[in-house]
Structures are given as C-alpha cells and as structure tokens.
Amino acid sequence: MGTLYWVLIIGMSVVGFVISNRLKGKFKKYSQVGLRSGMDGKEVAEAMLRHYGIHEVQITQGKGMLTDHYNPLNKTVMLSPQVYQGRNVAAAAVAAHECGHAVQHATAYAWLRMRSALVPVVNVAAMAQQWLLIAAFLLFQSFPQLLLIAIVAFAVTTLFAFITLPVEFDASRRALVWLDESGVAQGAEYEGAKDALWWAAMTYVSAALSALVMLLYLVLRYMGNRD
C-alpha cells in the first residue's frame, strides 16, 4: 500500500503539472491575439457587469499571474495585471469568467451558494488533514480512529472540489455567451476564449479527481488494516 501511495501522489502531481503548463501556454498564446474591440480586461468586466445590472461589484487589480478571482464576501472581482490591462482574447476570457461568478452571486446560483457555505468547514479540514494523515500513518496500530478522522477531512475537501466543478463550468458558460452576444469576442476570438477557459476548467477537474483518488486510497487503506 505504501508503494501505491507514492505512485498515486507522483502520478497526480505529473497530471496537475502538465495541465497547469498547458493552461499557461494557452494563456500566453491568446495573450498575443488582440481584440478587435480594443477593450482591456477591466473594460470587459465593467461592460459585462453593466449588462447584467450589477453595480455594487468592484473591479480591482491584484498581483501575480493567473491570480484572478471573485470574492463574494466583499463583492470584488480581482484581476491579475495581465488581465486587468490586457487588450487580448485571454484577458477578455478570464475577466468575463470572473464576472460570471459575480452574476452567479447576484442570481443566487445554487451551486455557488453551496460552495460558499462549505468554505469555513473546508478551511479547517484542509489545514488539519495533512497532520491527521501523518499522525494516522505513524500511530495507526495504537489509534486507528485517527485515519478515520483523516478520511472524514479528505471527504469534506473532496466534496468541495466536486461542487466547485459546476460553479466553474457555469461561470465559463456565462462568460462565453456574453462575449459572443455582446460582440466583444466573435469568430476566431470566441474560439480562442473558449479554448483558454476549457483548459482553465481542466485544472479544477484534475484537482477533483486527484482528491477522489486519494480519498479512495485512504478508505481502502483503512479497510485493509482492519482486516
């Protein structure tokens, strides 16, 4: 079982690394494809929010690459410098995607509400699970219940990872519909935005599957050690 553990860890890390690099490559590729509209990411975000009648959401510039996100607590769309200032397909796609989350929030999208409700529990589970796992492996013979607690923690984070999938796919769907219907990205520009967002979604799919594989491994480890 120990060998299987490391095979899974290394295998999942390799898959995640490949997808992450692929996403960075796509972002770089479409960052070189300009928008005919000439809009930058901030302007794209403002236009999309205005279209949906959302006026209380602020658009700010953050730091780092691909750090873009929507914060439902303070209703802020934070865009990385490359997206905030970028006048290209990649910037438009990412900006619209993050605004897709703002639209979800404004319309009380069920999966987003469920995901937000789980955040406090997931934060605790994520911080505890690694220490629980180490303790469980070292002390299983004396305290087998530690591994069971670790399994519960991993189950919570795995559930969160899978709930995240419809949230991310729906945000991309909303972004692409608006980009097309508004005329901000059409034809080759639209196809580029669709390609970039698909690879972004694959990072979440990879994370969810990795979490599931690890959870199943722990369950099998627990059941095997009990026999």
N, C-alpha and C positions, 0 to 999 in steps of 0.2 A: 504493500500500500504506500510505503514511503517513496518508492520509485515512481509510482503512478502520480503521486502528489507533485513531484518535481516536473514530470512530463507535462502535466496539465498547466502548471504555473508557467513553464517556459513556452509551451505551445500558445497559451492565451496571450502572453506578452508579445510573442512574434506577430500574431494576428493583429493585435492592437497597434503595434509599431507600424506594420505595413499599411493599415487603413489610415492611421494618422499621417504618415508620409504622403499617402495618396491624396488625402484631403489638402495638405499643404501645397502639393503640386497643382491640384485643381485651382486652388485659390490664387496661386502665382500665375497660372495660365490665364484665368479670366480677369485677373487684375490688369492684364495687358490689353484687354478688349474694352474699348471705350463705349460709353453710352451715347447714342445719337442725341438724346435729350440734354446731355451735358450736365445732368444733375449729380451732385455728390451724395454720399450716404446720408448725411444729415438732412438734406433736402428731400431725399426719397422717403425717409422716415417721417418727416413732417407732413409730406403730402399724403402718405398712407393713413396716418392718424387723423388728419383733417378729413379725409374721405369718409372715415367711419365715425366722425363726430366725436373723437376723443381729444379733449383739450387739456386734461389735467395731467397728462403724462409728459415728463421732461426728457429731453434727449441730451445726453452728456457725452463727453469724450473721455475714455479711460486710458489705460496704459497696456502695453504688451500686444502680442499678435494673437488673433482669434480668441480674445477675451470677451467678446460681445455677449451681452445677456440682458434680460429684462428682470427687474426686481419688483415683484408685486407689492412688497411692503411699503416702498416709498414711490411706487409708480414711476420708475425711471428706466429708460432704455439707454444702456451704456454701450457705446460703440468704440471699438479699438481705433487708434489713429488712422490705420489703413482704410478702415470702413467709413469712419466719420468724414474724412477728407477725400476719399477716393471717388473718382468720376468714372467708374467702370462697372462691368457686369457683376464681378464678385462683390463689390461694395453694395451694389443695389440689392443683390440677393440676400446678403446677410442682414442688411438694415431692414428689409421687408420681413424677413423671417422673425427677427426680434420684435418687430411691431405686430407680427402675427400673434405673439404671446400676449401683447397688450390688448389686442382685440379679444382674445380668449378670456382674459381677465374681465374686460368690460361686459362681455356677454355671459359671464358665469359658466364658462365651459366646464363640464362636469369633471373631466379627467384632470384639468389643471387644479380645480378645487380639491380634488382628492390628493393630488401630488403635494399641494401646499400644506394640507392638513397633516401629511406624514413627515414633513421636514423636521420638526423638533425631535420626533422619535428616531428618525433615520440618523440625525446628527449624533445622538447618544450611541446608537447601535454601531455606527461606523467607527467612532472613537474607541469603543470597547472591544470590538470583535477581534482585532489583531492580538491584543493582550490576552483575551479569553482563549484564542486559538493556541497561542504559545503555552499558556498555563495548562490547557486541556491536554495537549500532547505530552507535556512533561509529567503531569500528575494524573493521567487517566486511570491508572490502576487504583489509586487512593481515592480520587474524586471524579468518577465517570460523569457525574452530573455537570461538570464544567464544560464538557464537549457538547452536551445537550443545550446548555445556555448559549454556547457559541453558535450552534446551529440556529437557534431562535434569532440571534442577532443577524446572522447571514441571511436568514429568511426574510427579515424586515428590509434589508438593503436590496435583496434580490427583487422583492415585490416592488420596491420603489423604482428600480431600474426598468422593470417592465411597464409600470404605469407611466414612466417618462416617455416611452415609445409613441403612444398615440398623441401625446402632447406635442412632441417634436414633429411628427409627420403632419399633424393637423396645422401647425404653425407654418410649415413649408407649403402646404397646400394653399392656405390663405394668402401667403406671400406671392405664390406663382399666379394665382387667379388675379390678384390685384395688379401685379406687374404687367400681365397680359392685357387685362381690360382697361387699365389706365393708359396703356401705350408707352409706359416707361421702358419696358423691355419686351420686344416682339421679335419673331423670326429667330435668327441665329443668337441674338442676345437672350431671348427667352430660353432657348435650348441650353445655352451656357449656364444660365442661372439655375435651371432645373438640374443639370449635371452636378454643379457645385453643391447644391442643397442635398442631393441624393447621397453624396459621399459624406457630407456632414452627418446625415441621419445614420449612415453605416457605423459611425463611431459609437452611437448610442446602442445600436443593435449588437455590436461586438461586446460592449460593456455588459449588456443584459445577459447575453449568452455565457460570457465568462463567469458572471455571478451565479448563474444557474448551474453550470458545470461544477463550480466549487461547492455549492450547496449540496448537490447530489453526491459529490465525493465525501463530504463530511457525514452525510446521512449514512452512506454505505460503510464508512469507517466506524461510525458509532454502532451500527447494527452488527458489523463483523466482530467487533471487540466484545460485544455482549454474548456472542455465541460460545 
